Amino acid sequence: MRHRVKLSSAAKKKGWLRFAFFMILLTLVIFAAGFVTFAQKVDNMRPPLNVAKADGIVVWTGKGGGRLETGAELLRKNKGERLLISGVNEKTSLEAIKELVILPNARAECCIDLDYKAEDTIGNARETASWARALGYEHIILVTSSYHMPRAEIEIGAAAGRIKITAYPAVNPDNTKWYSDGARFKRLFQEYGKLLLSYLRSPATKESTGAPLLENIPSESKTPR
């Protein structure tokens, strides 16, 4: 009788181990599928062909060339009243910024705001929200890297509420795919992990953030050649 009880306990333990293994495997599969979906989505992002005029334009600094030039070009085309550059190095002056962008000097002097406080994405979102509220802006164009856009949506939604955002992603210039470039794969994998943490920390929804940030962004297949 005792022998049967021991066998029963061993069988239960084995069953729990199988269940735990199955759940771990399922979690890994879901994580991997989510990463592939994320990587494919950001690799296929393209700037909108026709950008509607907004109240202001915001550039988040970081990896990915051409952001400042893109923001300045949108300002030059009167797509927004003012340009905020968020996350500027404390040693970088407005004069240094003016040397990097093509803008009339008077326009640069009057209409470019520099944010030196933000040190990360959460800071970018907080300073962007404060800037928009101070100026009474309800619609901004956001310029940042394509892989940064999904997390930017969550953080701005948490900081600014129902502000409307038009996403203008800075795309990979050489069109290198995530699965063929080790450095890009690593960068996207790290960003995906940060994105999941942002979901856990600030589970924003469409109702709380207003217009979805990634809505109506042309994908590679829809972009005319």
Helices and strands as residue ranges (DSSP letters): H 2-43, E 56-60, H 67-76, E 82-86, H 94-100, H 105-111, E 112-115, H 121-135, E 139-145, G 146-148, H 149-160, E 164-170, G 178-180, H 182-201, H 206-209, G 220-222
